[in-house]
Amino acid sequence: MGSYIVEVEADVLKNVIKKADKVCGTLEPSMRKLALFSSEEKLYLIATDGCLTGYFPISQFYLKSLPPFEIPLDVVKQFVSELSGKVSLLFQDGILSFKSQSELLRLRIYPMQKEKEFIIPRFSEHTVFSKRKFVSELDFVSSFLEEGSYTDWHYNGHRLEMISQHLGLVAYSSIERTKYDADNENITNIANFSISIPYVSTRHLIKVLEGDETENIVVSFDNFKMEIVVKSENIYTMCSDISEHNPVNIRDICAKFSTNVKLSTALFQRLLRRALISGRFSDVEIYSRHGEIVVLSQHGSIAYKGSIPSSTEQEFSVKTKAYMLRSAINRIGSQYVSIGIVNDYVLMTPPSATRFLILKNQRIQ
């Protein structure tokens, strides 16, 4: 491997480690590793959860190519957490040393297998979204999911639709391309795609993008690798599968929405929280009756009931998990929740009708 010395600002290293930590997550300890390698005269640190991968440049590297190798994330995270000034990285005789003033961390390293070599993603066709809106909508549709679930992304050339489904609760949201992107003739827009993204990696992407100080993000899709590429302050890639769902029916249901009743989000949240009588897996029924909306939860010999005055004349009843609905309502983005009935479904949305929760109406026989 030869002998190399690189100096990195401690604050830069700490910031990168913090983001790498969010990419890796905590569910799979074997993934909590960092890879280092050089490309195009830069030294990169790479982190992955097995699907989402982040590419973080940490310094210039003008010497010959450095083969990729792995180091333990948690060991490096602890070492750099209280450092300041410059940190020297010394690569020598199969040992990587982190040196800062009077402190030294030495790690034996081994080159990674060829099939694990990293290449910085490049793309020409892409589209641009507001980072704030992208993260907000993705957070909404994934907020109530669990490990093993997926978020579906459907892109039609102008709009990215995000849909999730879990235990009978469906969430739908969409985001338009930025005006700058739509008006810029020099940008080659990506082709349409319809894919599914693992829930865990979705949540990791949200967390790491929240820490990137950018106004917009660039999104591309690699049809050959079935891989989403997101460029913010750094570059992220995420694996995907072909979606098995068609967004047309859900989109049409949402388009027909009209408000039947409007509830205080804070009060609705309070009743859902108090309905958690058996913890995270508490079932809840929400129904209309004689000028009120009732929230009912029962578990064995325990029962909870709360109500909110309302003026709805249409009867409905929905059943779901209290924690799931509470998580989604918490991200509805408004002081009020509008409820309406479309065909066999009950829809919940902010008054702006920009994002929707959909449940089967149990009153429909």
Residue frames as qw, qx, qy, qz and C-alpha x, y, z in Angstrom:
[[0.000, 0.885, 0.466, 0.000, 0.00, 0.00, 0.00],
 [0.409, 0.512, -0.082, 0.751, 2.96, 2.31, 0.46],
 [0.350, -0.453, -0.468, 0.673, 3.25, 5.18, 2.91],
 [0.043, 0.610, 0.340, 0.714, 1.05, 8.29, 2.78],
 [0.188, -0.381, -0.530, 0.734, 0.26, 11.17, 5.14],
 [0.056, -0.594, -0.483, -0.640, -2.91, 13.26, 4.82],
 [0.067, -0.140, -0.498, 0.853, -4.00, 16.13, 7.02],
 [0.214, -0.570, -0.667, -0.430, -7.71, 16.63, 7.69],
 [0.214, -0.398, 0.246, -0.857, -9.43, 19.33, 9.71],
 [0.018, 0.097, 0.912, -0.398, -10.94, 17.75, 12.84],
 [0.437, 0.348, 0.340, -0.757, -14.27, 19.55, 12.30],
 [0.562, 0.355, -0.499, -0.556, -14.48, 18.20, 8.74],
 [0.310, 0.127, -0.942, 0.032, -13.73, 14.68, 9.94],
 [0.167, 0.181, 0.762, -0.599, -16.27, 14.91, 12.77],
 [0.529, 0.363, 0.046, -0.766, -18.97, 16.20, 10.43],
 [0.545, 0.295, -0.684, -0.385, -18.34, 13.37, 7.95],
 [0.161, 0.027, -0.952, 0.259, -18.34, 10.74, 10.70],
 [0.348, 0.238, 0.518, -0.744, -21.63, 12.15, 11.99],
 [0.635, 0.366, -0.204, -0.648, -23.22, 11.77, 8.55],
 [0.426, 0.259, -0.857, -0.127, -21.69, 8.33, 8.03],
 [0.109, 0.033, 0.854, -0.508, -23.21, 7.28, 11.34],
 [0.547, 0.332, 0.274, -0.717, -26.67, 8.29, 10.07],
 [0.588, 0.385, -0.548, -0.453, -26.16, 6.38, 6.82],
 [0.292, 0.185, -0.933, 0.100, -25.14, 3.16, 8.58],
 [0.696, -0.422, -0.170, -0.556, -27.86, 3.24, 11.23],
 [0.295, -0.469, 0.725, -0.408, -27.95, 0.90, 14.22],
 [0.897, 0.016, 0.104, -0.429, -30.06, -2.05, 13.12],
 [0.961, 0.215, -0.097, 0.147, -27.23, -4.06, 11.56],
 [0.494, -0.788, 0.279, 0.240, -23.97, -3.85, 13.57],
 [0.753, -0.015, 0.460, 0.470, -21.98, -5.59, 10.81],
 [0.428, 0.733, 0.314, 0.424, -22.64, -2.59, 8.55],
 [0.251, -0.965, 0.003, 0.074, -21.10, -0.10, 10.97],
 [0.715, -0.186, 0.291, 0.607, -17.86, 0.16, 9.05],
 [0.218, 0.884, -0.102, -0.400, -16.20, 2.89, 7.04],
 [0.820, 0.231, 0.297, 0.432, -14.33, 2.43, 3.79],
 [0.076, -0.830, 0.204, 0.513, -11.58, 4.78, 2.61],
 [0.710, 0.239, 0.468, 0.468, -10.34, 5.10, -0.95],
 [0.088, -0.558, 0.169, 0.808, -9.02, 7.73, -3.35],
 [0.489, 0.548, 0.618, 0.280, -10.54, 8.90, -6.61],
 [0.294, 0.786, 0.239, 0.489, -9.77, 11.89, -8.86],
 [0.353, 0.364, -0.352, 0.787, -7.22, 13.35, -6.44],
 [0.482, -0.508, 0.174, -0.692, -9.55, 13.21, -3.44],
 [0.146, 0.056, -0.940, 0.304, -9.68, 10.96, -0.39],
 [0.587, -0.307, -0.294, -0.689, -13.18, 9.65, 0.21],
 [0.204, -0.074, 0.863, -0.457, -14.83, 8.07, 3.20],
 [0.507, -0.115, -0.617, -0.592, -17.67, 5.68, 2.32],
 [0.307, -0.025, 0.765, -0.566, -20.51, 4.48, 4.58],
 [0.489, -0.057, -0.629, -0.601, -23.38, 2.10, 3.80],
 [0.605, -0.150, 0.545, -0.560, -26.28, 0.29, 5.44],
 [0.470, 0.057, 0.869, 0.144, -26.21, -2.34, 2.70],
 [0.378, 0.682, 0.593, 0.197, -28.53, -0.35, 0.42],
 [0.063, 0.995, 0.035, 0.071, -27.97, 3.37, 1.04],
 [0.768, -0.069, 0.000, 0.637, -24.36, 4.44, 0.45],
 [0.020, -0.992, -0.040, 0.121, -22.83, 7.85, 1.16],
 [0.745, 0.286, 0.006, 0.603, -19.68, 9.17, -0.53],
 [0.283, -0.949, -0.082, 0.110, -17.90, 11.83, 1.56],
 [0.616, 0.536, -0.218, 0.535, -14.73, 13.64, 0.39],
 [0.609, -0.742, -0.167, 0.226, -12.48, 14.50, 3.35],
 [0.310, -0.747, 0.300, 0.506, -9.31, 15.92, 1.77],
 [0.567, 0.706, -0.366, -0.215, -7.25, 16.34, -1.39],
 [0.799, -0.283, 0.510, 0.143, -5.15, 13.30, -2.26],
 [0.428, 0.785, -0.314, -0.320, -2.65, 13.94, -5.05],
 [0.253, -0.444, 0.849, 0.131, -0.69, 10.71, -4.76],
 [0.316, 0.068, -0.838, -0.440, -1.38, 7.53, -6.66],
 [0.681, -0.319, -0.346, -0.561, -4.63, 5.65, -6.17],
 [0.220, -0.308, 0.778, -0.502, -5.31, 4.26, -2.71],
 [0.401, -0.169, -0.859, -0.270, -7.08, 0.84, -2.76],
 [0.561, -0.523, -0.055, -0.639, -10.26, 0.76, -0.64],
 [0.416, 0.004, -0.834, 0.361, -10.11, -0.69, 2.86],
 [0.510, -0.663, -0.407, -0.367, -12.45, -0.84, 5.88],
 [0.194, 0.198, -0.618, 0.736, -12.16, 0.51, 9.42],
 [0.233, -0.526, -0.799, 0.174, -14.64, 0.28, 12.35],
 [0.062, -0.707, -0.260, -0.654, -17.01, 3.25, 12.49],
 [0.584, -0.769, -0.233, -0.114, -17.62, 3.25, 16.26],
 [0.743, -0.314, -0.050, 0.589, -13.91, 3.21, 17.15],
 [0.360, 0.271, 0.184, 0.873, -13.16, 6.16, 14.87],
 [0.252, -0.747, -0.365, -0.496, -16.31, 7.99, 15.99],
 [0.660, -0.701, -0.209, 0.172, -15.23, 7.82, 19.63],
 [0.670, -0.158, 0.046, 0.724, -11.67, 8.89, 18.89],
 [0.254, 0.343, 0.256, 0.867, -12.50, 11.98, 16.80],
 [0.238, -0.771, -0.572, -0.146, -15.43, 13.19, 18.93],
 [0.390, -0.873, -0.129, 0.264, -13.35, 15.53, 21.13],
 [0.648, -0.036, 0.232, 0.725, -10.54, 16.46, 18.75],
 [0.177, 0.942, 0.119, -0.258, -9.73, 19.93, 17.42],
 [0.118, -0.717, 0.517, 0.453, -7.27, 21.41, 14.96],
 [0.598, 0.472, -0.546, -0.348, -5.77, 19.11, 12.37],
 [0.855, -0.193, 0.467, -0.113, -5.78, 15.31, 12.34],
 [0.185, 0.575, -0.724, -0.334, -3.00, 13.47, 10.50],
 [0.950, 0.099, 0.204, -0.215, -3.87, 10.22, 8.73],
 [0.025, -0.633, 0.747, 0.200, -0.79, 8.05, 8.22],
 [0.959, 0.191, 0.019, -0.207, -1.04, 5.01, 5.93],
 [0.163, 0.683, -0.711, 0.039, 2.01, 2.76, 6.41],
 [0.167, 0.243, -0.951, 0.087, 2.69, -0.99, 6.28],
 [0.424, -0.352, -0.804, -0.222, -0.94, -2.05, 6.60],
 [0.288, -0.505, -0.580, 0.570, -1.58, 0.34, 9.50],
 [0.017, 0.719, 0.275, 0.638, -3.77, 3.46, 9.49],
 [0.410, -0.328, -0.488, 0.698, -2.90, 5.92, 12.25],
 [0.077, -0.868, -0.298, -0.389, -5.01, 8.89, 13.33],
 [0.560, -0.181, -0.328, 0.739, -2.77, 11.41, 15.12],
 [0.083, -0.851, -0.211, -0.473, -3.87, 14.61, 16.83],
 [0.219, -0.810, 0.369, -0.401, -1.45, 16.45, 19.10],
 [0.157, -0.466, 0.830, -0.264, -0.60, 13.93, 21.87],
 [0.752, 0.076, 0.535, -0.378, -3.23, 11.32, 20.93],
 [0.218, 0.383, -0.783, -0.438, -2.85, 8.42, 18.53],
 [0.821, 0.116, 0.419, -0.370, -5.21, 5.74, 17.21],
 [0.072, 0.425, -0.817, -0.384, -3.73, 2.83, 15.23],
 [0.823, 0.213, 0.330, -0.410, -5.82, 0.43, 13.16],
 [0.330, -0.196, 0.829, 0.408, -4.63, -2.56, 11.13],
 [0.597, 0.508, 0.039, -0.620, -6.24, -2.45, 7.70],
 [0.506, 0.008, 0.811, 0.295, -6.76, -4.93, 4.92],
 [0.207, 0.189, -0.454, -0.846, -7.55, -4.11, 1.26],
 [0.681, 0.243, 0.426, -0.543, -11.13, -4.89, 0.31],
 [0.588, 0.174, 0.747, 0.258, -12.04, -7.48, -2.29],
 [0.127, -0.024, 0.478, 0.869, -12.21, -6.26, -5.88],
 [0.119, -0.538, -0.740, -0.386, -15.98, -6.71, -6.09],
 [0.304, -0.786, -0.450, 0.298, -16.32, -4.19, -3.25],
 [0.380, -0.057, 0.123, 0.915, -14.33, -1.46, -4.98],
 [0.127, 0.774, 0.451, -0.427, -16.09, 1.89, -5.07],
 [0.325, 0.281, 0.403, 0.808, -16.63, 4.24, -8.00],
 [0.092, 0.382, 0.289, -0.873, -17.96, 7.76, -7.48],
 [0.423, 0.588, 0.690, 0.015, -21.36, 7.89, -9.25],
 [0.047, -0.255, 0.294, 0.920, -21.59, 10.08, -12.33],
 [0.337, 0.580, 0.742, -0.022, -24.76, 11.08, -14.16],
 [0.099, 0.045, 0.319, 0.942, -25.88, 13.45, -16.92],
 [0.377, -0.465, -0.538, -0.594, -29.65, 12.97, -16.89],
 [0.255, -0.242, -0.702, 0.620, -31.20, 14.26, -13.69],
 [0.201, -0.747, -0.398, -0.494, -33.92, 16.37, -12.14],
 [0.201, 0.213, -0.464, 0.836, -33.90, 18.87, -9.26],
 [0.454, -0.668, -0.560, -0.182, -36.15, 19.09, -6.21],
 [0.251, -0.743, 0.272, -0.558, -36.34, 21.37, -3.21],
 [0.383, 0.161, -0.843, 0.341, -34.45, 19.50, -0.48],
 [0.268, -0.058, 0.554, -0.786, -36.82, 20.72, 2.22],
 [0.744, 0.127, -0.030, -0.656, -39.91, 19.54, 0.34],
 [0.677, 0.255, -0.682, -0.107, -38.30, 16.26, -0.70],
 [0.214, 0.139, -0.831, 0.494, -37.32, 15.39, 2.87],
 [0.410, -0.002, 0.405, -0.817, -40.66, 16.54, 4.30],
 [0.788, 0.149, -0.203, -0.562, -42.78, 14.45, 1.93],
 [0.636, 0.223, -0.737, 0.058, -40.56, 11.39, 2.26],
 [0.000, -0.152, 0.740, -0.656, -40.68, 11.72, 6.05],
 [0.608, 0.022, 0.191, -0.770, -44.48, 11.83, 5.94],
 [0.837, 0.167, -0.339, -0.395, -45.01, 8.70, 3.84],
 [0.651, 0.206, -0.698, 0.217, -42.42, 6.64, 5.72],
 [0.207, -0.514, 0.462, -0.692, -43.19, 7.81, 9.27],
 [0.766, -0.225, 0.321, -0.509, -45.43, 4.88, 10.25],
 [0.835, 0.311, -0.438, -0.122, -43.61, 2.04, 8.50],
 [0.737, -0.533, 0.414, -0.025, -41.59, -0.77, 10.07],
 [0.153, -0.508, 0.786, 0.317, -38.57, -2.82, 9.06],
 [0.375, 0.175, 0.892, 0.180, -39.42, -4.90, 6.00],
 [0.359, 0.790, 0.431, -0.247, -41.71, -2.21, 4.56],
 [0.482, 0.138, 0.397, 0.769, -41.08, -0.12, 1.44],
 [0.212, 0.700, 0.144, -0.667, -41.78, 3.33, 0.05],
 [0.608, 0.445, 0.554, 0.354, -42.79, 3.46, -3.62],
 [0.056, -0.602, 0.155, 0.781, -41.45, 6.25, -5.84],
 [0.550, 0.544, 0.590, 0.233, -43.16, 7.00, -9.16],
 [0.129, -0.555, 0.169, 0.804, -41.62, 9.66, -11.40],
 [0.560, 0.607, 0.563, 0.042, -43.49, 10.86, -14.50],
 [0.505, 0.446, 0.239, 0.699, -41.14, 13.51, -15.89],
 [0.053, -0.654, -0.006, -0.755, -42.47, 16.43, -13.83],
 [0.581, -0.554, 0.220, -0.554, -43.61, 15.05, -10.50],
 [0.322, 0.194, -0.899, 0.226, -42.34, 12.48, -8.02],
 [0.727, -0.413, -0.132, -0.532, -45.14, 10.60, -6.26],
 [0.120, 0.304, -0.861, 0.389, -44.37, 8.82, -2.98],
 [0.777, -0.269, -0.210, -0.530, -46.67, 6.08, -1.66],
 [0.076, 0.272, -0.903, 0.322, -46.47, 3.71, 1.30],
 [0.765, -0.259, -0.294, -0.510, -48.80, 0.97, 2.55],
 [0.249, 0.205, -0.858, 0.400, -48.68, -0.86, 5.87],
 [0.036, -0.284, -0.869, 0.403, -51.35, -2.75, 7.82],
 [0.111, 0.708, 0.693, 0.077, -54.20, -1.12, 5.91],
 [0.072, -0.880, -0.093, 0.460, -52.92, 2.48, 6.18],
 [0.644, 0.436, 0.314, 0.545, -51.89, 4.14, 2.90],
 [0.181, -0.769, -0.016, 0.613, -49.97, 7.42, 2.61],
 [0.591, 0.545, 0.384, 0.453, -49.69, 9.46, -0.58],
 [0.136, -0.849, 0.025, 0.510, -47.71, 12.59, -1.35],
 [0.709, 0.499, 0.258, 0.426, -46.06, 14.18, -4.35],
 [0.300, -0.723, 0.108, 0.612, -43.46, 16.81, -5.14],
 [0.600, 0.792, 0.111, 0.022, -42.94, 18.86, -8.31],
 [0.704, 0.179, 0.027, 0.687, -39.61, 19.53, -9.97],
 [0.231, -0.615, -0.151, 0.739, -38.18, 22.91, -9.04],
 [0.422, 0.864, 0.179, -0.207, -39.04, 25.82, -11.32],
 [0.068, -0.764, 0.541, 0.345, -35.34, 26.32, -12.05],
 [0.427, -0.119, 0.869, 0.218, -35.10, 22.73, -13.23],
 [0.513, 0.578, 0.631, -0.067, -38.27, 22.92, -15.32],
 [0.307, 0.927, 0.040, -0.212, -37.11, 26.12, -17.05],
 [0.245, -0.693, 0.585, 0.342, -33.49, 25.11, -17.64],
 [0.827, 0.484, -0.132, -0.253, -33.06, 23.80, -21.19],
 [0.294, 0.627, -0.715, 0.095, -29.53, 22.58, -20.42],
 [0.440, -0.252, 0.783, -0.361, -30.81, 19.92, -18.01],
 [0.496, 0.068, -0.765, -0.406, -31.59, 16.52, -19.51],
 [0.668, -0.305, 0.292, -0.613, -34.49, 15.17, -17.50],
 [0.197, -0.201, 0.958, -0.055, -34.41, 11.57, -16.28],
 [0.427, -0.130, -0.735, -0.511, -36.74, 8.97, -17.74],
 [0.706, -0.400, 0.013, -0.585, -39.85, 7.86, -15.89],
 [0.351, 0.182, -0.893, 0.216, -39.40, 5.19, -13.23],
 [0.735, -0.432, -0.070, -0.518, -41.50, 3.25, -10.74],
 [0.527, 0.272, -0.731, 0.337, -39.52, 1.69, -7.89],
 [0.724, -0.643, -0.212, -0.132, -39.67, 0.48, -4.27],
 [0.249, 0.612, -0.529, 0.532, -37.13, 1.62, -1.64],
 [0.592, -0.274, -0.702, 0.286, -36.51, -0.25, 1.65],
 [0.369, -0.873, -0.255, -0.192, -37.99, 1.57, 4.65],
 [0.701, -0.556, -0.021, 0.446, -34.81, 1.45, 6.74],
 [0.523, 0.056, 0.259, 0.810, -32.70, 3.07, 4.02],
 [0.002, -0.750, -0.398, -0.529, -35.46, 5.63, 3.42],
 [0.494, -0.852, -0.168, 0.037, -35.23, 6.75, 7.05],
 [0.683, -0.347, 0.142, 0.627, -31.42, 6.85, 6.91],
 [0.374, 0.408, 0.353, 0.755, -31.57, 9.03, 3.78],
 [0.211, -0.871, -0.317, -0.312, -33.96, 11.45, 5.49],
 [0.624, -0.727, -0.052, 0.281, -31.67, 11.80, 8.51],
 [0.626, -0.172, 0.246, 0.720, -28.51, 12.40, 6.50],
 [0.239, 0.565, 0.399, 0.682, -30.16, 14.88, 4.09],
 [0.332, -0.892, -0.302, -0.061, -31.51, 16.87, 7.04],
 [0.592, -0.641, 0.097, 0.480, -27.90, 17.60, 8.00],
 [0.533, 0.192, 0.388, 0.727, -26.85, 18.76, 4.51],
 [0.007, 0.686, 0.196, -0.701, -26.94, 22.54, 4.09],
 [0.130, 0.027, 0.632, 0.764, -28.27, 22.74, 0.55],
 [0.449, 0.264, 0.154, -0.840, -31.40, 24.32, -0.89],
 [0.815, 0.324, -0.178, -0.447, -31.92, 21.81, -3.69],
 [0.597, -0.286, 0.740, 0.118, -31.01, 18.20, -4.38],
 [0.461, 0.447, -0.567, -0.516, -30.23, 16.56, -7.71],
 [0.744, -0.034, 0.623, -0.239, -31.85, 13.17, -8.34],
 [0.434, 0.435, -0.651, -0.446, -30.93, 10.65, -11.01],
 [0.865, -0.068, 0.411, -0.280, -31.87, 7.02, -11.65],
 [0.060, 0.469, -0.829, -0.297, -29.61, 4.29, -13.04],
 [0.858, 0.109, -0.069, -0.496, -31.88, 1.82, -14.87],
 [0.680, 0.343, -0.646, 0.053, -29.06, -0.69, -15.30],
 [0.253, 0.171, -0.776, 0.551, -28.16, -0.83, -11.59],
 [0.444, -0.653, -0.560, -0.252, -31.73, -0.06, -10.41],
 [0.528, -0.320, -0.356, 0.702, -30.12, 2.60, -8.25],
 [0.018, -0.961, -0.240, -0.133, -31.24, 6.08, -7.18],
 [0.572, 0.073, -0.155, 0.802, -28.51, 8.71, -7.06],
 [0.188, -0.936, -0.295, -0.044, -29.02, 11.79, -4.88],
 [0.539, 0.234, -0.156, 0.794, -26.57, 14.69, -4.90],
 [0.318, -0.917, -0.240, -0.021, -26.77, 17.14, -2.00],
 [0.205, -0.878, 0.430, 0.055, -23.66, 18.33, -0.14],
 [0.306, -0.368, 0.863, 0.159, -22.45, 14.81, -0.83],
 [0.567, 0.169, -0.593, -0.546, -23.48, 11.98, -3.12],
 [0.535, -0.101, 0.741, -0.393, -25.76, 9.15, -2.01],
 [0.452, 0.104, -0.730, -0.502, -26.89, 6.05, -3.85],
 [0.553, -0.069, 0.623, -0.549, -29.74, 3.76, -2.87],
 [0.038, 0.016, 0.955, 0.293, -30.80, 0.35, -4.14],
 [0.569, 0.187, 0.175, -0.782, -34.34, -0.30, -5.35],
 [0.335, 0.173, 0.914, 0.147, -36.69, -2.89, -6.82],
 [0.174, -0.237, -0.542, -0.787, -39.35, -2.48, -9.48],
 [0.383, 0.016, 0.465, -0.798, -42.57, -1.34, -7.81],
 [0.030, 0.246, 0.957, 0.154, -45.46, -3.80, -7.91],
 [0.100, 0.667, 0.595, -0.437, -48.04, -1.04, -7.37],
 [0.240, 0.500, 0.435, 0.709, -49.73, 1.36, -9.75],
 [0.119, -0.234, -0.381, 0.887, -50.26, 4.88, -8.39],
 [0.159, -0.269, -0.484, -0.817, -53.24, 5.67, -10.66],
 [0.456, -0.569, -0.662, -0.175, -56.03, 4.44, -8.35],
 [0.465, -0.523, -0.397, 0.593, -54.59, 6.15, -5.27],
 [0.174, -0.073, 0.155, 0.970, -53.97, 9.36, -7.23],
 [0.245, -0.393, -0.571, -0.678, -57.58, 9.35, -8.52],
 [0.483, -0.608, -0.617, 0.128, -59.03, 8.79, -5.03],
 [0.384, -0.422, -0.213, 0.793, -57.03, 11.74, -3.68],
 [0.065, 0.108, 0.355, 0.926, -58.11, 13.94, -6.60],
 [0.351, -0.521, -0.616, -0.476, -61.78, 13.42, -5.64],
 [0.387, -0.329, -0.634, 0.582, -61.32, 14.50, -2.03],
 [0.162, -0.635, -0.119, -0.745, -63.60, 17.09, -0.45],
 [0.074, 0.173, -0.691, 0.698, -63.74, 18.03, 3.22],
 [0.501, -0.518, -0.630, -0.290, -66.58, 16.64, 5.36],
 [0.587, -0.796, -0.144, 0.021, -65.19, 17.59, 8.77],
 [0.420, 0.633, -0.390, 0.520, -62.14, 19.40, 10.13],
 [0.778, -0.561, -0.251, 0.129, -60.47, 18.45, 13.43],
 [0.175, -0.903, 0.384, -0.080, -57.84, 20.09, 15.60],
 [0.715, 0.388, -0.560, 0.157, -54.58, 18.24, 14.94],
 [0.025, 0.433, -0.683, 0.588, -53.39, 18.74, 18.52],
 [0.670, -0.158, 0.395, -0.609, -56.62, 17.35, 20.01],
 [0.919, 0.242, -0.217, -0.221, -56.69, 14.43, 17.58],
 [0.502, 0.467, -0.651, 0.326, -53.07, 13.66, 18.47],
 [0.285, -0.388, 0.610, -0.629, -53.88, 13.76, 22.17],
 [0.854, -0.028, 0.214, -0.474, -56.66, 11.18, 21.83],
 [0.852, 0.368, -0.374, -0.006, -54.48, 8.90, 19.69],
 [0.231, 0.502, -0.689, 0.468, -51.70, 9.13, 22.26],
 [0.478, -0.256, 0.565, -0.622, -54.08, 8.24, 25.08],
 [0.906, 0.150, -0.061, -0.390, -55.43, 5.34, 23.01],
 [0.519, 0.467, -0.704, 0.128, -52.06, 3.57, 23.33],
 [0.715, -0.497, 0.247, -0.424, -53.42, 1.44, 26.18],
 [0.961, -0.124, 0.220, 0.110, -51.43, -1.66, 25.18],
 [0.475, -0.512, 0.421, 0.578, -48.34, 0.15, 23.96],
 [0.013, 0.413, -0.546, -0.728, -47.05, 0.37, 20.41],
 [0.070, -0.092, -0.903, -0.414, -49.40, -2.31, 19.06],
 [0.262, 0.400, 0.607, -0.635, -52.66, -0.82, 20.35],
 [0.142, 0.430, 0.728, 0.514, -55.56, -1.05, 17.91],
 [0.107, 0.371, 0.287, -0.877, -57.79, 1.99, 17.51],
 [0.203, 0.570, 0.730, 0.318, -61.15, 2.62, 15.90],
 [0.006, 0.279, 0.067, -0.958, -62.19, 6.10, 14.80],
 [0.066, 0.477, 0.808, 0.339, -65.81, 6.66, 13.86],
 [0.173, -0.204, -0.040, -0.963, -68.47, 9.35, 13.49],
 [0.271, -0.467, -0.840, 0.046, -71.59, 9.35, 15.68],
 [0.228, -0.839, -0.494, 0.017, -74.26, 11.93, 16.52],
 [0.060, 0.967, -0.038, 0.246, -72.18, 15.05, 15.97],
 [0.432, -0.767, 0.472, 0.043, -68.88, 13.74, 17.28],
 [0.681, 0.462, -0.567, 0.034, -65.78, 11.83, 16.22],
 [0.812, -0.517, 0.218, -0.162, -65.01, 8.97, 18.60],
 [0.384, 0.563, -0.721, 0.126, -61.58, 7.44, 19.24],
 [0.872, -0.334, 0.160, -0.320, -61.92, 3.97, 20.78],
 [0.388, 0.480, -0.779, 0.109, -59.23, 1.51, 21.89],
 [0.857, -0.347, 0.150, -0.351, -59.83, -1.85, 23.59],
 [0.458, 0.428, -0.768, 0.132, -57.44, -4.48, 24.87],
 [0.352, -0.139, -0.876, 0.300, -58.70, -7.34, 27.00],
 [0.265, -0.696, -0.633, 0.209, -60.53, -5.85, 30.00],
 [0.228, -0.489, -0.043, 0.841, -59.15, -2.34, 29.28],
 [0.335, 0.672, 0.544, 0.374, -61.04, 0.17, 27.15],
 [0.192, -0.411, -0.063, 0.889, -60.40, 3.83, 26.32],
 [0.272, 0.681, 0.591, 0.337, -62.79, 6.22, 24.60],
 [0.146, -0.479, -0.083, 0.862, -62.41, 9.89, 23.76],
 [0.380, 0.679, 0.596, 0.199, -64.42, 12.14, 21.47],
 [0.185, -0.194, 0.139, 0.953, -64.20, 15.39, 19.50],
 [0.401, 0.647, 0.440, -0.476, -67.33, 17.45, 18.66],
 [0.183, -0.114, 0.632, 0.744, -67.91, 17.64, 14.90],
 [0.505, 0.420, 0.164, -0.736, -70.58, 18.58, 12.39],
 [0.113, 0.220, -0.847, -0.471, -70.13, 15.69, 9.96],
 [0.747, 0.123, 0.184, -0.627, -73.27, 14.12, 8.58],
 [0.763, 0.341, -0.519, -0.181, -71.55, 11.25, 6.79],
 [0.836, -0.457, 0.280, -0.118, -70.92, 8.09, 8.75],
 [0.636, 0.537, -0.543, 0.108, -67.55, 6.42, 8.68],
 [0.780, -0.556, 0.285, -0.046, -65.45, 4.04, 10.73],
 [0.613, 0.597, -0.501, 0.131, -61.79, 3.17, 10.31],
 [0.853, -0.502, 0.137, 0.050, -59.53, 0.77, 12.18],
 [0.609, 0.619, -0.375, 0.325, -55.74, 0.88, 12.38],
 [0.700, -0.234, -0.397, 0.545, -52.82, 0.94, 14.81],
 [0.207, -0.948, -0.208, 0.127, -52.87, 3.99, 17.07],
 [0.489, -0.596, 0.278, 0.573, -49.10, 4.56, 16.90],
 [0.473, 0.218, 0.579, 0.627, -49.08, 4.36, 13.08],
 [0.091, 0.818, 0.460, 0.333, -51.82, 6.92, 12.63],
 [0.377, -0.885, -0.071, 0.264, -50.35, 9.15, 15.34],
 [0.565, -0.317, 0.373, 0.664, -46.91, 9.11, 13.65],
 [0.332, 0.410, 0.564, 0.635, -48.42, 10.11, 10.31],
 [0.109, -0.899, -0.396, -0.154, -50.76, 12.77, 11.74],
 [0.516, -0.693, 0.020, 0.503, -47.77, 14.24, 13.59],
 [0.366, -0.226, 0.461, 0.776, -46.31, 15.06, 10.15],
 [0.337, 0.689, 0.633, 0.103, -49.54, 16.23, 8.51],
 [0.380, 0.093, 0.142, 0.909, -48.13, 19.77, 8.55],
 [0.210, -0.508, -0.282, -0.786, -51.18, 21.72, 9.69],
 [0.222, -0.148, 0.581, -0.769, -53.12, 22.79, 12.79],
 [0.726, 0.157, 0.289, -0.604, -56.14, 21.00, 11.36],
 [0.208, -0.066, 0.937, 0.274, -56.87, 17.62, 9.83],
 [0.597, 0.224, -0.128, -0.760, -59.55, 17.50, 7.13],
 [0.367, 0.012, 0.929, -0.034, -61.49, 14.25, 6.82],
 [0.576, 0.341, -0.183, -0.720, -63.50, 13.23, 3.77],
 [0.693, 0.066, 0.714, -0.076, -65.05, 10.11, 2.25],
 [0.401, 0.514, -0.501, -0.569, -64.31, 9.02, -1.31],
 [0.702, 0.104, -0.644, -0.286, -66.02, 5.85, -2.51],
 [0.860, -0.346, -0.375, -0.003, -65.12, 3.13, 0.03],
 [0.652, 0.060, -0.333, 0.679, -62.33, 5.09, 1.69],
 [0.311, -0.926, -0.176, 0.121, -61.80, 7.67, 4.41],
 [0.602, 0.459, -0.093, 0.646, -59.12, 10.26, 3.65],
 [0.437, -0.825, -0.139, 0.330, -57.26, 12.46, 6.12],
 [0.574, 0.424, 0.128, 0.688, -55.26, 15.45, 4.85],
 [0.191, -0.372, -0.210, 0.884, -54.21, 18.99, 5.77],
 [0.362, 0.734, 0.360, -0.448, -56.66, 21.67, 4.50],
 [0.150, 0.665, -0.468, -0.562, -54.26, 22.29, 1.61],
 [0.922, 0.239, 0.247, -0.177, -54.86, 18.69, 0.45],
 [0.325, 0.764, -0.550, -0.092, -51.18, 18.18, -0.40],
 [0.190, 0.277, -0.933, 0.127, -50.66, 14.84, 1.37],
 [0.750, -0.198, -0.177, -0.606, -53.12, 12.10, 2.20],
 [0.193, -0.173, 0.931, -0.258, -53.74, 9.21, 4.56],
 [0.645, 0.026, -0.427, -0.633, -56.19, 6.63, 3.22],
 [0.237, -0.100, 0.903, -0.346, -58.11, 3.98, 5.21],
 [0.241, -0.271, -0.843, -0.398, -60.88, 1.55, 4.30],
 [0.444, -0.248, 0.160, -0.846, -64.28, 2.73, 5.48],
 [0.005, 0.024, 0.981, -0.194, -65.61, -0.08, 7.70],
 [0.433, 0.355, 0.456, -0.691, -69.17, 1.31, 7.44],
 [0.537, 0.407, -0.435, -0.597, -69.29, 0.39, 3.77],
 [0.725, -0.052, 0.661, -0.185, -70.86, -3.05, 3.44]]
